[in-house]
């Protein structure tokens, strides 16, 4: 992905990346011709998605390694962002929260390629708060508290 200055028709250059600590990511790009700046701000879910895909905002600071892209696609240890949470325990000890029928129907409408990550977010949210069953109301509250409205 590249950012272009509409006025100058030039590729903007990466300027700054910030990780405020609240799960968001901010990046700034500047046009080398006119100096215009554009910023990108992601919410926690988008930040987790980008990180799980191995995307490097602003490029790498190390020289490229042989087969870097392929190695990143086939190695393990990228975390559980896309796992669907079907194992018996999630974060910590104890059983995973149950899903109400309505919550399962709502989860089924999430695109398949991110469904596991979304499910993990709700499971972790409920487990951390001692919630035994995930319902649409719990999902709505989690979205509000985690800053995921509009997603």
C-alpha positions as CSV (number, residue, x, y, z in Angstrom):
1,X,0.0,0.0,0.0
2,X,1.3,3.4,-0.9
3,X,0.0,6.9,-0.1
4,X,0.1,9.4,-3.0
5,X,-0.2,13.2,-2.8
6,X,-3.2,14.1,-5.0
7,X,-1.9,17.6,-5.8
8,X,1.7,16.5,-6.7
9,X,1.0,13.0,-7.9
10,X,4.1,11.8,-5.9
11,X,4.4,8.9,-3.5
12,X,4.4,10.1,0.1
13,X,7.3,9.1,2.3
14,X,7.0,7.5,5.7
15,X,7.8,9.9,8.4
16,X,6.7,8.6,11.8
17,X,5.1,5.6,13.6
18,X,3.6,5.7,17.1
19,X,2.2,3.0,19.3
20,X,0.3,4.9,22.0
21,X,-0.1,1.8,24.2
22,X,-3.9,1.6,24.0
23,X,-3.7,-0.9,21.1
24,X,-3.9,1.7,18.4
25,X,-1.2,2.5,15.8
26,X,-0.6,5.9,14.2
27,X,1.6,6.5,11.2
28,X,2.4,9.7,9.3
29,X,3.5,10.2,5.7
30,X,4.8,13.4,4.1
31,X,4.8,14.5,0.4
32,X,8.5,15.2,-0.6
33,X,7.4,17.9,-3.0
34,X,4.8,20.0,-1.2
35,X,5.2,18.9,2.4
36,X,1.6,17.8,2.9
37,X,1.2,15.3,5.7
38,X,-1.4,12.5,5.9
39,X,-1.8,10.3,9.0
40,X,-3.2,6.8,9.5
41,X,-4.8,5.7,12.7
42,X,-5.9,2.2,13.4
43,X,-8.1,0.9,16.1
44,X,-7.0,-2.1,18.3
45,X,-8.6,-4.7,16.1
46,X,-7.0,-3.3,12.9
47,X,-3.7,-3.0,14.7
48,X,-3.8,-6.7,15.7
49,X,-4.8,-7.8,12.2
50,X,-2.0,-5.8,10.6
51,X,0.5,-7.2,13.1
52,X,-0.7,-10.8,12.7
53,X,-0.1,-10.5,8.9
54,X,3.5,-9.3,9.5
55,X,2.9,-6.0,7.8
56,X,5.7,-3.5,8.6
57,X,4.5,0.1,8.7
58,X,7.1,2.4,7.2
59,X,9.2,-0.4,5.8
60,X,12.0,-2.3,7.5
61,X,15.1,-0.8,9.2
62,X,17.1,-4.0,8.6
63,X,18.4,-5.1,5.3
64,X,16.1,-7.6,3.6
65,X,16.8,-11.2,4.4
66,X,16.8,-14.0,1.8
67,X,13.3,-15.4,1.3
68,X,12.0,-13.0,4.0
69,X,8.5,-13.0,2.7
70,X,8.2,-16.7,2.2
71,X,9.8,-17.4,5.6
72,X,7.2,-15.2,7.3
73,X,4.4,-17.0,5.6
74,X,5.5,-20.5,6.6
75,X,7.0,-20.1,10.0
76,X,5.0,-20.7,13.2
77,X,4.8,-18.6,16.3
78,X,2.7,-15.7,14.9
79,X,0.4,-16.0,17.9
80,X,-3.2,-17.1,18.0
81,X,-4.8,-14.1,16.3
82,X,-6.6,-16.2,13.7
83,X,-7.3,-19.4,15.7
84,X,-11.0,-20.0,16.2
85,X,-10.8,-20.6,19.9
86,X,-12.2,-24.1,19.8
87,X,-9.6,-25.5,22.2
88,X,-10.8,-26.2,25.8
89,X,-9.1,-23.3,27.4
90,X,-8.3,-19.8,26.3
91,X,-6.2,-17.3,28.1
92,X,-5.5,-18.4,31.6
93,X,-7.1,-21.5,33.2
94,X,-10.6,-22.8,33.2
95,X,-13.3,-23.4,30.5
96,X,-14.1,-21.0,27.7
97,X,-17.3,-19.0,28.0
98,X,-20.3,-20.5,26.1
99,X,-21.9,-18.9,23.1
100,X,-25.6,-18.2,22.9
101,X,-27.4,-19.2,19.7
102,X,-27.9,-15.5,18.8
103,X,-24.2,-14.7,19.4
104,X,-23.2,-17.7,17.2
105,X,-25.5,-16.5,14.4
106,X,-23.9,-13.0,14.7
107,X,-20.4,-14.5,14.6
108,X,-21.3,-16.5,11.5
109,X,-21.9,-13.2,9.6
110,X,-18.3,-12.1,10.2
111,X,-16.1,-12.7,7.1
112,X,-14.4,-16.1,7.4
113,X,-10.8,-14.8,7.1
114,X,-11.1,-12.7,10.3
115,X,-13.7,-14.8,12.2
116,X,-11.2,-16.6,14.3
117,X,-9.6,-13.3,15.4
118,X,-13.0,-11.8,16.2
119,X,-14.0,-14.9,18.1
120,X,-10.8,-14.8,20.1
121,X,-11.3,-11.1,21.0
122,X,-14.8,-11.9,22.4
123,X,-13.6,-15.0,24.2
124,X,-10.7,-13.2,25.9
125,X,-13.0,-10.3,26.8
126,X,-15.6,-12.6,28.4
127,X,-13.0,-14.8,30.2
128,X,-11.1,-11.8,31.6
129,X,-14.4,-10.5,33.1
130,X,-15.7,-13.8,34.3
131,X,-18.6,-13.8,31.9
132,X,-19.9,-17.4,31.5
133,X,-22.0,-16.9,28.3
134,X,-21.3,-14.6,25.3
135,X,-24.5,-13.0,24.1
136,X,-25.1,-10.2,21.5
137,X,-25.3,-7.8,24.5
138,X,-21.9,-8.9,25.7
139,X,-20.6,-8.5,22.1
140,X,-22.0,-4.9,22.0
141,X,-20.5,-4.0,25.3
142,X,-17.1,-5.5,24.3
143,X,-17.1,-3.5,21.0
144,X,-17.8,-0.3,23.0
145,X,-15.2,-0.9,25.7
146,X,-12.6,-2.1,23.2
147,X,-13.2,0.8,20.8
148,X,-14.4,-1.4,18.0
149,X,-17.6,0.5,17.0
150,X,-18.1,0.8,13.3
151,X,-16.5,-2.6,12.6
